[in-house]
Amino acid sequence: MTIERKFIQQSLKELQIKEYIFEVLGKVGVARVKLQRTPLGEKILISCSRPGLVVGRAGSNIQKLTHELKAKFGLENPQIEIEELTNPMLEASILAEMISNSMERFGIGRFKGIGHKAMTEAMNAGALGVEILVSGKVPSQRAKTWRFYNGYLKKCGDVAIEGVDIAYRVALLKSGIVGIKVSVMPPTTVLPDRIEINAPENKEVFVEDVTGASTVADVEMKVEAAKASEGDKPKRAPRKSAATTADGSKPARAPRKKKEDAAETVAPTVESAVEPAVETASDEKTE
């Protein structure tokens, strides 16, 4: 036998053992079953919400289950351990089992109340999100799927595989078989898009002396000395005021020359410059 076939047979055997334990102890709140191989034999860890019902009176249920596992699956020395769940309402298998038992007991007439109650208990226990799917002939003869959901639930990615607990159960009713699927995202799930900002701690504030002063008094004295030195600076001389007469009025300005006087002075010079040129031109014509 090859190693691959051996591993496949071991995994298949473990799956059959888990299904058998769920079938035998399915009504007493079994959440999950783990198998571990030890040198002394197979160790079976059963996590449940009501360990007293699993153990039975004086351990009768455990002894019976041990003999059945030896006879049916050929286990040499199975060691069964019971673990009590601290918060069973966060386990999808517990919620699915509770819905299945309630529907088988009360019928399909109260399936909405059963679904809402299970969803509310999971959210009150601290779950981030819950989704419950009930499929079958509920409440009429036409099959349909009813969905109850609340909170935040991942549907894709690695978080949806590793961080979401999913369980399936079946309820046997008069109208037929009803399938139940419960998905719960517990508060321990680490979301990659969640950002937490830590509050600042109350730490002592240390102020470093960069001025060289040893005490506050020295700093105050330096500030006062700087103000005093600013007050001793010579003030700027005021601007000279305009000269005034004996009466106190400003002297009158000299009158400006008019444009006409300026034109009279310029005109003779122009005429004197033009007349010789005209005379020379007439002399040349006569010659």
Secondary structure, DSSP 8 states (H G I E B T S, - for coil): --HHHHHHHHHHHHHHHHHHHHHHSTTTTEEEEEEEEETTEEEEEEEES-HHHHH-GGGHHHHHHHHHHHHHH--SS-EEEEEE-S-GGG-HHHHHHHHHHHHHHH-GGGHHHHHHHHHHHHHHTT-SEEEEEEEES-SSSS-EEEEEEEE----SSHHHHHS-EEEEEEEEETTEEEEEEEEEE-TT---TT-----------------S--SSHHHHHHHHHHHHHHHHTS------------TTS----------HHHHHHHHHHHHHHHHHHHHHHHHHHHH-
